[in-house]
């Protein structure tokens, strides 16, 4: 299953990108900072209910040292295949 990974997915354009990919039936990996975890989980649940797609969430502060490596390792360990990256964090 090929995922769309969207950073900055807890607000603004990130949410809009998530809805667009979900409407096209792409499973999602939504990423936001830990301080936005609650909002991210609410968005993920809304998308699951509205579009009936798989949604994974990660709460990682991309400003932290080795954050990108942590995302990569998590995706790899879970066996998720990412075909689309929306690098919207920011």
ChimeraX commands (.cxc) that place a marker at each C-alpha (Angstrom):
marker #1 position 0.00,0.00,0.00 radius 0.5
marker #1 position 1.50,3.34,-1.05 radius 0.5
marker #1 position 1.08,6.21,1.41 radius 0.5
marker #1 position 1.11,9.97,1.12 radius 0.5
marker #1 position 3.23,11.41,3.95 radius 0.5
marker #1 position 2.24,14.95,4.85 radius 0.5
marker #1 position 4.24,17.06,7.28 radius 0.5
marker #1 position 2.63,20.00,9.04 radius 0.5
marker #1 position -0.65,18.12,8.84 radius 0.5
marker #1 position -2.34,19.51,11.94 radius 0.5
marker #1 position -3.47,22.81,10.42 radius 0.5
marker #1 position -3.74,25.00,7.34 radius 0.5
marker #1 position -2.50,23.66,4.03 radius 0.5
marker #1 position -1.44,20.37,5.61 radius 0.5
marker #1 position -5.05,19.56,6.46 radius 0.5
marker #1 position -6.17,20.54,2.98 radius 0.5
marker #1 position -3.52,18.32,1.36 radius 0.5
marker #1 position -4.62,15.45,3.61 radius 0.5
marker #1 position -8.23,15.83,2.48 radius 0.5
marker #1 position -7.22,15.96,-1.19 radius 0.5
marker #1 position -5.14,12.78,-1.00 radius 0.5
marker #1 position -7.82,11.02,1.07 radius 0.5
marker #1 position -10.50,11.98,-1.46 radius 0.5
marker #1 position -8.37,10.17,-4.06 radius 0.5
marker #1 position -8.28,7.14,-1.70 radius 0.5
marker #1 position -4.61,7.36,-0.76 radius 0.5
marker #1 position -3.70,6.07,2.69 radius 0.5
marker #1 position -2.00,8.75,4.76 radius 0.5
marker #1 position 0.80,9.28,7.21 radius 0.5
marker #1 position 0.13,12.59,8.92 radius 0.5
marker #1 position 2.97,14.24,10.80 radius 0.5
marker #1 position 2.95,17.16,13.21 radius 0.5
marker #1 position 4.84,18.36,16.25 radius 0.5
marker #1 position 4.04,16.81,19.63 radius 0.5
marker #1 position 2.37,20.05,20.76 radius 0.5
marker #1 position -0.22,19.56,17.98 radius 0.5
marker #1 position -0.83,15.87,18.63 radius 0.5
marker #1 position -4.41,16.30,19.85 radius 0.5
marker #1 position -5.40,18.33,16.77 radius 0.5
marker #1 position -3.64,15.81,14.51 radius 0.5
marker #1 position -5.53,12.87,16.02 radius 0.5
marker #1 position -8.85,14.69,15.58 radius 0.5
marker #1 position -8.06,15.42,11.92 radius 0.5
marker #1 position -7.00,11.81,11.36 radius 0.5
marker #1 position -10.26,10.51,12.82 radius 0.5
marker #1 position -12.33,12.90,10.72 radius 0.5
marker #1 position -10.54,11.78,7.56 radius 0.5
marker #1 position -10.96,8.09,8.43 radius 0.5
marker #1 position -14.69,8.57,8.91 radius 0.5
marker #1 position -15.23,10.80,5.89 radius 0.5
marker #1 position -13.07,9.00,3.30 radius 0.5
marker #1 position -12.68,5.46,4.71 radius 0.5
marker #1 position -8.92,5.44,4.20 radius 0.5
marker #1 position -6.11,4.30,6.47 radius 0.5
marker #1 position -4.49,7.14,8.40 radius 0.5
marker #1 position -1.33,6.81,10.49 radius 0.5
marker #1 position -0.09,9.65,12.67 radius 0.5
marker #1 position 3.37,10.64,13.88 radius 0.5
marker #1 position 4.11,13.40,16.38 radius 0.5
marker #1 position 7.69,14.46,15.84 radius 0.5
marker #1 position 9.28,17.90,16.07 radius 0.5
marker #1 position 11.13,18.19,12.77 radius 0.5
marker #1 position 13.31,20.95,14.24 radius 0.5
marker #1 position 14.93,18.40,16.54 radius 0.5
marker #1 position 18.29,16.88,15.68 radius 0.5
marker #1 position 17.85,13.55,13.85 radius 0.5
marker #1 position 14.08,14.06,13.43 radius 0.5
marker #1 position 14.13,13.22,9.72 radius 0.5
marker #1 position 16.08,10.04,10.47 radius 0.5
marker #1 position 13.51,9.14,13.12 radius 0.5
marker #1 position 10.67,9.58,10.61 radius 0.5
marker #1 position 12.53,7.48,8.04 radius 0.5
marker #1 position 13.25,4.71,10.56 radius 0.5
marker #1 position 9.64,4.65,11.80 radius 0.5
marker #1 position 8.26,4.43,8.26 radius 0.5
marker #1 position 10.71,1.66,7.41 radius 0.5
marker #1 position 10.05,-0.32,10.62 radius 0.5
marker #1 position 6.28,-0.16,10.04 radius 0.5
marker #1 position 6.70,-1.34,6.46 radius 0.5
marker #1 position 4.95,1.72,5.07 radius 0.5
marker #1 position 5.80,2.59,1.47 radius 0.5
marker #1 position 5.68,6.32,0.76 radius 0.5
marker #1 position 4.91,7.32,-2.82 radius 0.5
marker #1 position 4.05,10.94,-2.11 radius 0.5
marker #1 position 5.73,13.44,0.19 radius 0.5
marker #1 position 4.17,16.80,0.96 radius 0.5
marker #1 position 6.86,18.61,2.93 radius 0.5
marker #1 position 4.62,21.28,4.40 radius 0.5
marker #1 position 6.08,21.69,7.92 radius 0.5
marker #1 position 7.13,25.04,8.68 radius 0.5
marker link #1:1,2 radius 0.2
marker link #1:2,3 radius 0.2
marker link #1:3,4 radius 0.2
marker link #1:4,5 radius 0.2
marker link #1:5,6 radius 0.2
marker link #1:6,7 radius 0.2
marker link #1:7,8 radius 0.2
marker link #1:8,9 radius 0.2
marker link #1:9,10 radius 0.2
marker link #1:10,11 radius 0.2
marker link #1:11,12 radius 0.2
marker link #1:12,13 radius 0.2
marker link #1:13,14 radius 0.2
marker link #1:14,15 radius 0.2
marker link #1:15,16 radius 0.2
marker link #1:16,17 radius 0.2
marker link #1:17,18 radius 0.2
marker link #1:18,19 radius 0.2
marker link #1:19,20 radius 0.2
marker link #1:20,21 radius 0.2
marker link #1:21,22 radius 0.2
marker link #1:22,23 radius 0.2
marker link #1:23,24 radius 0.2
marker link #1:24,25 radius 0.2
marker link #1:25,26 radius 0.2
marker link #1:26,27 radius 0.2
marker link #1:27,28 radius 0.2
marker link #1:28,29 radius 0.2
marker link #1:29,30 radius 0.2
marker link #1:30,31 radius 0.2
marker link #1:31,32 radius 0.2
marker link #1:32,33 radius 0.2
marker link #1:33,34 radius 0.2
marker link #1:34,35 radius 0.2
marker link #1:35,36 radius 0.2
marker link #1:36,37 radius 0.2
marker link #1:37,38 radius 0.2
marker link #1:38,39 radius 0.2
marker link #1:39,40 radius 0.2
marker link #1:40,41 radius 0.2
marker link #1:41,42 radius 0.2
marker link #1:42,43 radius 0.2
marker link #1:43,44 radius 0.2
marker link #1:44,45 radius 0.2
marker link #1:45,46 radius 0.2
marker link #1:46,47 radius 0.2
marker link #1:47,48 radius 0.2
marker link #1:48,49 radius 0.2
marker link #1:49,50 radius 0.2
marker link #1:50,51 radius 0.2
marker link #1:51,52 radius 0.2
marker link #1:52,53 radius 0.2
marker link #1:53,54 radius 0.2
marker link #1:54,55 radius 0.2
marker link #1:55,56 radius 0.2
marker link #1:56,57 radius 0.2
marker link #1:57,58 radius 0.2
marker link #1:58,59 radius 0.2
marker link #1:59,60 radius 0.2
marker link #1:60,61 radius 0.2
marker link #1:61,62 radius 0.2
marker link #1:62,63 radius 0.2
marker link #1:63,64 radius 0.2
marker link #1:64,65 radius 0.2
marker link #1:65,66 radius 0.2
marker link #1:66,67 radius 0.2
marker link #1:67,68 radius 0.2
marker link #1:68,69 radius 0.2
marker link #1:69,70 radius 0.2
marker link #1:70,71 radius 0.2
marker link #1:71,72 radius 0.2
marker link #1:72,73 radius 0.2
marker link #1:73,74 radius 0.2
marker link #1:74,75 radius 0.2
marker link #1:75,76 radius 0.2
marker link #1:76,77 radius 0.2
marker link #1:77,78 radius 0.2
marker link #1:78,79 radius 0.2
marker link #1:79,80 radius 0.2
marker link #1:80,81 radius 0.2
marker link #1:81,82 radius 0.2
marker link #1:82,83 radius 0.2
marker link #1:83,84 radius 0.2
marker link #1:84,85 radius 0.2
marker link #1:85,86 radius 0.2
marker link #1:86,87 radius 0.2
marker link #1:87,88 radius 0.2
marker link #1:88,89 radius 0.2
marker link #1:89,90 radius 0.2
view
